[in-house]
Amino acid sequence: MAIVQIAVVALGKIGLPLAVQFADAGHRVIGVDVNQATVDTVNDGREPFPGEAHLAQKLAELVSAGQLRATTDYAEAIPTADVVVVVVPLFVDEATAAPDFTWMDAATQSIGEHLGSGTLVCYETTLPVGTTRNRWRPMLEKQSGLKEGEDFHVVFSPERVLTGRVFADLRKYPKLIGGLSPEGAEAAKKFYEAVLTFDERPDLNRPNGVWDLGSAEAAEMAKLAETTYRDVNIALANEFGRFAEKQGIDVYQVIEACNSQPYSHIHRPGIAVGGHCIPVYPRLYLSVDPDAEVVRTARAVNAAMPEHVVGRAESLLGSLSGLRVAVLGAAYRGGVKETAFSGVFATVEALRNRGAEVVVHDPLYSDAELAGFGWTPFHLGEQVDVAIVQTDHADYRDLSPADLPELRLLVDGRNVTNAERWSGTPRVVVGSGA
């Protein structure tokens, strides 16, 4: 594929690494973002967020070489683009659990206003099934006055990467595409083959690379299905874990035993399921398949885990009222500075509802940042009655009673602490009756 002009819309934790990947493959890239500070930082060759492997070095090199730049102006990026890749966030309404298309609608309308003939538009944001065909295509056609399938093409190609390891995941996993026409799918296949390279995967039934699923709907469902599977599997593990607690069984030993044969792939229980993906995408699936009771029940089971863990601490101590309780970890996942749908919020609320004095610790956040969420910062070494491990940060693996003076109970919601270090101090683990 000849060198092309690529516009990447939204320079967040997925969009910016994608823009860097495309530029690093030898193409010219313009990133569009509504945040002027993000645009300025990118144009300075600096990463606007920490934690993404190899991003800082690649970004600095590509901006300096003139391969990558950013703007807030769609009129500057879209008309000259051969390919537009859209990674704008899609939110879920907290009250109704319905998709909130506000940001994506605005971005799609702006793209349509400046869309030129011959452009390929690729949506990578996870979507409810049918959205690409029934929402984005008519919107783009209306705004542009062009005809999809004749004047331009639209495909859906879900991002399948985790923050912190985006470049490695782009190589590791097949790139799924689904077009609204065979011609659009072929254009997308050529594009992604030109900007991505793939690891050999002898475990797959067909070669790793760009996989055309035949329709946008199939590609949309594939992303929802693979993520919803994880939510349902974790819910099953949590159900097993809660039962094991009552029976005095170590569920982790049970799961290890089950997974020793190839037909069992039980995940791990835990205090919460957080992040932009697993708590959100089952709701997107339910928005188009409201009869999926297994999915709905699993989401409810996982959402109830913070309350369950706090309730277990209360049952062991009799009452949490007036006790100083430290929640260890604000981030939703260890090593990632992100609180999207983190279990910290429900855990803090459940503790406050029981009259506890709640303090929060996270090695990735400053005191000012924690206070910005409305929490009192906690520092290891300070007195505390109860500690609840909410995030599986590596720092917490080596916790000992010396870090939590006068501790009456440690509740490990992630099974990350070392039991040998806690001899003589009450410690319980989610999913274990011990």
N, C-alpha and C positions, 0 to 999 in steps of 0.2 A: 504494500500500500504506500502510495506517495505521501510525503509529508503533508499533513493536514492541519487546519486550524480547529482547535477544540475549545469549547466553552464549558466550564464546569460550574454549575449553579449551586452555591452554598459551600463555603469553605470551612466546614466543621471537621470533626474528628475522623470522618470518613471521606468527605469531599476533598479536603486539602491533600491527604496522601494519594488519592486518586489523581488529582491534578499533577502532583509530583511524578507519579508513575507514568502518566501519559507524556509529560515533558521529557522524562528520563529516557523514554523510548524514541526520542528524536523529533517529537511533534511540538508545534507552537500551541501554548495553552494560555487562555485568559480565564481567571476565576472571577465569578461574580458573587458578591456577598453584600447584604444590606447593612452590615456593621462596618462603619468606616474605620474603626480601630483595628479590626481584623484585616481589612484591606491594606491599611498603612503598615501593619506589622509584616504582612506577607511581602509587600513591595520593598521592605527593608531587608528581606531575606532572613527573617527571624520567625520561628514557629510561635503561633499565638497560644499554644497549649503544650504542656510537657507530657512526656511519657510515651511518645510514639517512636519506636526503634527506627533509627536511620533517617528520620524526617528532617532534623535540624541540618545535618550536613548536606543532604540532597537538595533541600530547599535553598540553602545559601548558594550552592553551586549553580543551580538552574536559574535563579533570579539574576545572579551576576552575569550569566551567559546570555541573558535575554530570552530564554526559552519559556519563562513563566512570569506572568504578572497578574495583578488583581485590580478590580474596579467595582464600584457600586452601581455602574451605569449599564443596564442591559443594552442600550443603544450602541455602546462601544464594543460589546462582546458578541452579540447574537448575529447581526447581519453578515458578518464575515466568517462565521463558523460553519465548517462542514459537518461537524458533529456537536450536539449539545447534550451533555450528561447532567441529569437533574438528581441532586441528593439533598433536597430540601426536607427538613423534618416534617413528619406527620404526627400530630399529637392525638391523644385520646381524651375526651372530655371526662373530667374526674367524676362529675355527678351522674352522667348518663352512660358512660363507657362507650359512647359513640365516637367515630373518627371525627377529628376536627381538621378540616381541609383548608383552613384560613390561609396559612402560609403557602401551601402548595398551589392553591387557586391563584393567589397573587403572583407567584412566580410563573405559573403556566400562562397567565394572561400577559405578563410582561414579555415572555418568550414569544408568544404568538404575535404580539404587536410588531416585533422586529424580525420575524422568521422569514428566511429567504428560500427560494426554490432549491431543491436538491439537498436539503439539510436532513440529517438523521437525528432524531430526538430520542434519547435513551433515558428512561426513568429507572433509577436504581433504588429509590425509596420504597420500603415495604408497603404494599397496598392491599386493600380488600380486593378479592377476585372480581374482575369486571371493570375496575376503575380506569385502567389504561384505555380500554375501548370506549367505554360509555361516558367518561368524564373528561379525560384529557384530549382525546381526538376531536370531539365537537368543539371544545373550548379553543384549541389551537386553530382549527379550521375557521371558526367565527372571527377570531382576532386577526388572523393573517389574510383571510380571503382566499387561501389556498386549499387544495384538495389532498387529504392524506391518501397515500398509496399511489398518487400520480405526481404531485408537486413536492411532497416531502414524505418521510417515513417515520413511524413511531414504533418503538419496541419497549418491552419491559425486560430488564435484566437485573435481578436483585443483587445487592451487595451481600456477601457471605463472609465477612471478615470481622475480627474482633479488634477493638482499639488496643493499641500497644504492640500489635503484630500484623498490621495491615499488609505490609509488603510481602511477608512470608505467606500469609493466607491467600493472597492473590495468586501466588504460584501453586499453592497446594490444592486448592479446590477447583473443580470444573466451573467455568463461567456459564451460567444458565441464561438463555435468551428465549424470548417469545415475541414474535412480531404480529402485527395486524395484517400483514400480507407476506407472501413468500419472498417478495423482492426486498421488503424491509428487513426480514430475518437474515437474508443473505448479506445485506449491507452491514448489519450489526455483527454478523459472524466475521466478516473481513476486517471490520474496525477493531474488534476485541482481539483478534489474532495478531493484529499489527501492534497493539499496545501492551499485550500481556505475554509472558512466557510461563510455561507450566512445568512443574516437577513431574517426573515419571511416577505413576501410581499403579504398580502391578496388582494392587488389591481391587482395582475397578474392573468392571466387565467390559468397558470400552476405554480407549485412550483418553487421558486427561486432556482438557482443552475446552473449547467452546461447544456447548451442547445446546442444540436447538430443540426445544420442547414442543414445537409445533404451533403454539398459540400464546398470546400474552396471558390468557387466563391460566394456562397450565404453569407458566413461569411464576405468576402471582401466587398460585396455590402452593407450588413447591416451597417457596420461602415461608409461607405461613405454616405449612405442614411440618417442616423440619424444626421450626422454633416451637410450635405448639406441642409437638412430641416431647420436647424437653420439659415444658411446663407440666404436662401430664405425668411424665416419668418421675419428676421431682415430687409431685403431689403423691404419687404412689409410695415413693420412698419415705415421705413424711408420714403417711398413714401407717406404714410398717414401723417407723420409728416411734410413733406415739403409742402403738400397741406394745412394742418392745420395752418401752419405759415402764409400762404397767406390769409387765411380766418379769422384769429384772433381767432382760436379755440385752446383749450388745448387738444392735442391729448392723453395725459396720462389719462385724465378723460374719453375720448372716449374709449380708450383701456380697462380701468377698467370696463366700462359699458358693452362692448362687451364680455369680459371674465367672466362676471357674470353668463353666461349660459354655459353648458358643451361642446358646439360644436365650441367654439371660443377659440383659444390659441395664440392670437397675442402677439409677443414679444415687446420689447421696442426699440424705435429709439435711435440713438447715433452717435457721431462724427466719430466713426471708429469701425471696427471689426478686432481684432488682435489676436495674439497667433499662436501657431504651428498648430492649428486644423482648425478652421472655415474658415480662408482665404485660406487655402491650400487644404483641401480635396475636395472642389468643383472642383478645377482645376484637381485633380487626377481623379475625376469622368468624367470631360469633356474630359480627355485624351483618354477615352475608349468609350465615348458617345458624340461625337462632335455635335450631332443634338439636344442636350438638351438646347434649347434656353432660357427656363425659368431660368435654373441654370446660364447660361452665363450672362443674363441680370441682375439677382440678384447680381452676383459678381461685375458687373460694377457699379450698384447703390451704393453698400456699399463702393467700392473703391473711389467713387466720393464724399463721405460725408465730408472729411476734407476740400476739396476745397469749398464745399457748405457752411460750417460753417464759414470759413474765408471770403468768399464772402459776407455772411450776415453781418459780422462785418464791412466790408468795406462799404457796402451800408448804414449802419446806421451812420457811421462817415464821409462818403464822400471820405476819403482816409486813408490808413494806412501808407503811405510813411512818414518816419522819426519818426513814433511813436514807443515807447517802448512797446513791446507786450510780456507778459509772458505766456508761455504754461505751464499749471499746470498738471504735470504727464507725465513721460516718459514711464512708464510701460504700457503694453497693457491691464492689468486688475488690479483693485484695490487690494492691499495687496500682489501682486505677483511681485517679482523683476525679471522681464523678459521683454525684448523689442522686441521679435520676432513679426514681422509684425505689430508693434505698430503704431497707428495713429499719433504718435508724428512726425514721419519722414515726412509724407505728409503734416502735419499741418505746421511744420517749413518751409518746402519748399514753400508752398503756401504763407506764410507770407513774406518770403524773396523775393519772386517774386514780391511782392507789395511794396518793399522798406522799410519794417518794420525792426526795430532793435529787434531781437528775443532773448529772454532769456528763460531758461527752469528750472523748479523746480520739484523735486520729493523727498519725504521724505525718500525713500528707497535707494537713490543714493547719494554718496558723490560728492562734487564739482569736484574732480579729475575724477570721473567716468563720470559725465555729460560732462566735458571738453573733455574726450576721444572720445565722439561721435561728437565732433566739435561744441558743444553748449556752450554758455556763461551761467554759473550757476546763478540762481536767488534765492534770499532769501526773505521770507515773511517779510514785513516791509519796503522793498525798494520801491522807487517810480516806478510807472508803469502807462502807459496810458490805456492799454487794457489787460485783462486776459482772457484766454480761458481754461476752464477745459477740459482736454483731458482724464484723468484717474479718475475713481470713487474711489479714496483712501478715507478711512474713515476720514483722517485728513481734507479733504476738506469740510466735512459736516458742520463744524463750522466756515468756513471762514466768515470774515466780512470786511467791508471797511477799518477798522483799519489795516488789514493785507496787504492791497494794497493801500497805500497812493496815492492821486491824480488820482485815477482810473476814467476814463471816461466811461468805458463800461466793464461789465462782461458778457461773453458768456459761459453759462454752457452747455457743450456738452454731459453731462451725467445725467442731472437733479438730481444732488447730493447736491447742495448748498441749504441753508435754505432761502426761499424768505423773511421771516420776518426780517432777519438780513440785508437785502439790501434795505430797505425802504429809498427812497431818492437818491439811486444810480442806474443808468441804468443797468438793468440785463435782458438778454434774454436767453431762454432755447430752445435747439433743440427740435422741434416738438410742440412748443407753439407759438401762435401768440402774446402773451403778451410781 
